[in-house]
Amino acid sequence: MSTSLSLFSPIQVGAYTLPNRVIMAPLTRNRAGAGNVPTDLMVTYYVQRASAGLLITEATQVSPWGQGYPATPGIHSPEQVTGWRNVTDAVHAAGGRIFLQLWHVGRISHPSLQPNGELPVAPSAIAPAGEAATYEGGQPFVTPRALELHEIPDIIAQYRHGAENAIAAGFDGVEVHGANGYLLDQFLRDGANHRTDEYGGSVENRARLVLEVTKAVVDVWGADRVGIRFSPSSTFNSMTDSNPEATFSYVLEQLNPLGLAYVHLLEPSESDLRHGGVSVPTTYFRPMVQGNLMVNWDYDQEKGNAAIAAGNAELVSYGKLFIANPDLPERFQLNATLNEPNPATFYGGGAEGYTDYPSLKELQAV
């Protein structure tokens, strides 16, 4: 049934009243400094986009073992907390709200990125296809080490510590990264999880870690300041599942009693379908999400408004469009021309393709 709601209808999301539903998606940009510390350039980047209803940061590793790419920020050291505090203070001064995305990459790493050159960890010793991004360039993924049962409480503790540090860093909330083939997704989907203990086999067992991590984060923050992200159809990072409808329906229904601020789901992409993914649109999972549903992937203004008006989502997150248009909500409201994103500058580098996309005001001043 159609409603009069749109991207510019205010909405209550957990503890916060958002002025619009144009959300900045988490976007890895590989521009953290030494020690994986957020930089002044990152402060500028997030402040430029503070008019979003909510900013969700780039994926941020909860421990040194959670890193899988060069120059990605962490939230496990005092220096990282201070760096992020500079970001959150500036975003708040600009009137924005910002959640930190909590991340552990699991097997999507390389010994050169791990403490003491250790093997990356995963639910099972199954190597993904392709190459890891390292400081020395692309290198073949290694076979990860399967986590021992007694080590899993420490993984949960890493997320809890990251959540506690996010409070110290001044964030408004956190998003648990359960998508894109990283550690929690690896446990959840049976293509990557071949365990035979209580964290493998049945969907109830495979979902155990993501549910335990989310509950630990909720214990720190309260449910009204916690979101979670999933990608049910994604084949990114060699991910598969024999029954994504059943797997993700189960975990979403188990999360409902927590009362999270939102659930963030990615639509199937053309790449997923080319690589054998099962197309399960977010509308399939809409009935399983009792609270706010945020959707992502290839939405423009028209598609975003349509999803909200139809009740298929409460929030829409934008990635590439927010990269290229720091004032995306204003451009949508004015139906203004959008800057085109430059994929060559998405990852790594400096200000080019990061903080130098002009706003409408800057263009008008020329």
N, C-alpha and C positions, 0 to 999 in steps of 0.2 A: 504494500500500500504506500503510495507516494505521500510525502510530507512536505512542509514548507522549509524544512531545515536545509542548510547549505554549509559550505566550508567556512562561512563567516558567522554562523550561529554560535554564541558562547556555549560552553559545556562544562559540567562538573566532572573532572577526572580525578578520582580519589580525593585527596586533600585540597585540590586546586581547582579554581574556576578559570578555565582557559578562555581568552578573548576570541580565539578562532580555532579551527580544526585543521589548519595547515601545519603539519608537524615536520620538523627536520629529521630525516632518517639517520641512523648511525652510519657513518661513512669513513672507512679507513683511508687516511691520507698520507701516512708515513712521514710525518714532519716533526715528530718528537725529537728532543735534543739528547745530549749525552745522559746516560743513566735512564733513558726512557722518560725523561722529565718534560712536561708540557712547556712550551716556549712562549715568548711574548707574541710571536707571529700567530700562534694558536689563539691567544687572547683576542687578537684583532679579528681573526676568522669567525669565532663564535659570536663576538659582539656584533659584527656586521649582520648576523642572521637572527638577532634577538627578537625580531618581530614575529617569529614563528609562535604558534600557540604553545609549543613545547620544543625545546632542543633536546635531542638525544645524542650524546657524544659518540665519537668513534669507539669501536671496541677497545677495551682497556684491560690489560691482563692483571689478574688478581694475584699472581705470584711470578717469580722468575721462570718457573717451569711452564707457565701459561703462554709464553711468547712464541710466536710463529713467523714473524715478519720483522724486517729491519725498521727501526725508528717508529715503533708503535708505543704509545704511552702506557705506563703502569699505574697501579694504585696500591702498591705494596711497600713503598719506601717513604720516609719523611720528606725527602726532596720532591717526590712525585706529588704528595699531598699538597705541599706548598705551591708547586706549579699549577695544580688544578685549582687551588684556592684563588690564585690570580685570575683564572678564567671565570670562576663562579661569581666572584665579587664584581667583576666588570660586567658580566651578563645581567646580574641583578641591578646594578646601577643603571643599565640600559632598559630596565623594565621587563626582562625576560625570565623564563623558568627553564631549568636545565637538569636532566637526568643523566647519570653515568651508566654506560653499558658495561656490565661485568662479564669478563671473558676468560676462558681457558681454551687454547687451541687443540689440546690433546695431540693426536698424531700429526697434525698439520704443522710440523716444525722440522727442525734439523739439529743434529748434535751441536753444530757451531752456534746455535742460538740458545742452547740449554746450559744451565750451570754445570761446570766441570766437564763439558762435552758429553753429557749423558744422553741416552736415547730418550726421545719423546715418549710419553705415556699414552695409553689408550685402553679401551675396554678389552680389546683382543689384539694379538700380534698380527695385524693385517695392514700392510702398507697401502696407502692410496696411490693411484696412478699419478704420473706427472712429476713436477719438480717443486721443491721448496724454494721460496725466495729468501736468499741469505745476503749478507754483506759482501760476499764474493760473487754474487750473481746466482742464477738458477742452479740448483744441485738436486739430483734425484732424491725423492723421498726415501727414507730408510724404513725398515720394518720397526714399528714401535714396540716398546715393552708393555705387555699386559699388566695392568695394575693388580697387585695382590689385594685380596679382600681386606686385609688389615690396613691398607693404605688409603682406602676410600674415605674414612672419617677425616683424614688430613686434607683431602680435596675439598670436602665440605667446609672445613675450617678455613681454607684459603679464600673461598667465596665469602665466608662470614667476615674475615679480616678485611677483605676488599670493601665490603659493605660498610663496616665500621669506619674505615678510612675515608669513604665517600661522605660520611657525615662530617668528619673533621675537615674535609676539603670544601664544605659548604654547598654541596649539591642539594637539590630539592627532592630527589628520589633516585632510584636506580632501575635499570632494565636488565633482567637476567638473559644472557645470550644463549638461547637454546636452538639456534638455527645454523644454517650454512655449513654443516659438516664438521663443526668443532666439538669439543669434548662431550658436552651434554647431549648433543644430537647423535654423536657416535654411540653413546650408551643407549639412546632411545630407539634407534633404527636397527633392524636385524641384519642388514647388509654389513654393518661394521661391528656388531656385537654378537660374538659367538660364545659368550660365557655360559657356564653350566652351574654357576652358583646363584645366590639370591639377587644378583644384578644382571642376569641374563636369562634367555629362554622366553618365557611368557611376557606379554606386554606389561603385565603388572610388575614383573621384575625389571624389565628394561626401562620402565618409567621411574623406577625407584630413586635413582640418583637425582634426576631433575626435580622431582618432588621434594626430596630431602634438602637439596640446595635452596630451592625457592622458600621452603619453610624456614630455613636458617636465616635467609636474607630478610624475610618478613619479621622474624624475631628481633632483628636489629632495627628495621625501619618502620614496621607497621605496614599492613597490606595496602593501605591507601596511598603509599608512596613507592609501590613496587609494580613494575610491569614485566612482561616476559615475551620473548620473540621466538617464533617457530617458522620453519620453511618446509611444509609437508611434502611438496612436490619436487624439491630441489635435488638435482644430481651433482651440484657443486661439491668439489672435494671427494669425488667417488662415492657419493651417498646413494643408497637404495634402501627400500623397505618393501617387504612382500605384500603388505596390506596397510598403506598409509592412512586410509579412511579409519580403520579400526585403531591403529596405533595412536593417531592424534586425537581421535574422538575420546579415547580413554583418558589421555593425559589432560585434555581440556576439561572433561567432566570432573576429574579429580582435583583440579585447581579451583573449580567454582566455589567450594566452601570457604576458600581463603579470602575471597572478596578483593582480588587484586585491582589496582587502578585501571589496568587495561591488559588485553592480550593483543599481540602484534603479529599478524600473519602475512607471509609473502605469497603472492599469487604464483602459479606455474608460469615459467617463461618459455619462450621458443627454444632456448638452449636446453632447458630441462627436457622438453619433449624430443628434441633431436638426439639426446643422449639416453633415451629410454625411460625417462621419468613418467610417472602416472599423473595425469592432469586432474588434480582435485582443487577446484576453485574455492576461494575463501567462503563463498556463499554456502558451500556444503557444510562448513563448520559453524556458520552463524548460529544455528539453534543450540549448539553446545556451549556457546560463550554467553553467560548470563549477564556479564557486565559490558564495559566498553570494548568494542572491537576496533583495532587499528589495522588498516590494510596498506599494502605496499606493492609496487612493481608496475611500472609503465602507466601510472595514472597521470593525467593532465587535469586541468581545472574542470573541464566538462565531465570527465569520468568520475572525478572526485565528488563533484556536486551530485551526480546521479546516484552514486553509491550511498551517500548520506541521505538523500531525499527518499530513496527506496527502503531505508532501514537496513541495508546490507553492511553498513559500517557506521561507527560514530566518528572516526578519525581517519585521516589519510596522511601517510608519511611520504615525503618526496626526497629523492636522493640527488640524481643528476641535475634536476631543475634547481635545487637549492645550492648545489655547487656553483652553478653559473649565475644565479640570481639571488644575491644576498637579501634583497627586499622582495622575495617571492610573494608574500601575502599582498603587498601593495600592488604589485604588477597584476596579480589575479583580480583584485578589486577593480582596477582601472582598465582591465582587458588590454594591458600594455604589451608591447613586443617583448619577447624574452631573449636574453642573451643565450647564445649557443654554447654548451659545454665543450671543452677540449679534452678528449680522453688521454691525450699524450701527456697532460700535466696532472692527471688524477692522483698519481702515487709518487711521493718523494719530491725533492726539489725545494724551492723557496716560495716567494710571494707569487711568482707567475702561475696563473691558473689556480690560485688559492685565495689570495686576498685582493687581487687586482681586477676582478670582475666589477664593472661599474654599476652603481645603483642608478635608479631613474633620476634622482636629484643630481648626481654627478654628471649624467649625460645632459641634463637640461642646463647645467651651469657652463657647459662648453660653448 
